Amino acid sequence: MRVKKNGNIEEITALWMEDKNVVFIDQRLLPHKLEMFVAKSTSEVAYAISDMVVRGAPAIGAAAACGLAQAAMLGQDLEAAAKELGATRPTAYDLFYALDWTKERLQGGMDPLEAARKYIEITVERCFQIGLNGSPLIKDGAKVLTHCNAGALATVDYGTALAPMRIARDQGKSLFVWVDETRPRLQGANLTAWELFQEDIPHSVIADNAAGHFMRLGEVDLCIVGTDRVAANGDFANKIGTYEKAVLAKENEIPFYVAAPVSTVDFSLTSGDDIPIEERSQDEVSMVMGIRVMPEGSNARNPAFDVTPARYVTGFITEKGVFRPDQLGKLEVID
């Protein structure tokens, strides 16, 4: 991804390996600071995932691959390391896919550093292909709405939902992006807006509950979001608030697309009812910028994701092409 730094433009990824260490952009500090978090052990990688130093399903998967490779280089037990990493974020299917993929290659004799870098390479290439396959959906002058962050920060590079926007821009199309703020952690306002600013893509951040207003006014041409897990029938889980955006889009006859690599599809689940939904601390809702915004004694609920039924999805943008929900069964995960 492009990063403006000291008057220059640099290319950087969301995470990478340096010898036996895993290096992350610390997403908790954006957009105010661009600093790195260096994980020197599997436990520190697990902490980076659970505390959202890194987030977004493909990036979580890449982090897990690096963490397991790191464990192998440090002589740790792979099964114990995989169990610790797998306990961090239950909804993101790429986490478990990456652990299985990496463990299989390590047990087959692949060099750990090579395995981690190969997984990252595959993840980035899939996102690039998602961008190529999704860019034709964005017409010149289109206004696109997205929810949460599904850009390079969430996927190592390019993004899922943001990849078609980046490619469309590179193809010379003009576009404008509506960025849902995405309460309670403000991934849209803090991360997506930061990425779009770095890329010089015009955008505006809006309150989550303003999306329907702009849809009704005809200010949204299509929606593109990412996802953390897709069931075999096309139901999918994404950041809380996605479901209502999909319902509003259908009511206003606006195409609603989900961008994700095929590795995010969990073919073992028949429907979204089977997707585990992570519930995080109520402090994320009750506190804003370190200030409590609720009365003492009031409690909060904080589901991190919701499930959107397949009937609201126009299509899934994958590295293999764009598919209707009823076509997902034809896909097989690429190793």
Summary of the structure (lengths in Angstrom):
residues: 335
radius of gyration: 18.9
end to end distance: 24.5
largest distance: 59.0
contacts: 1212
relative contact order: 0.12
helix: 41%
strand: 21%
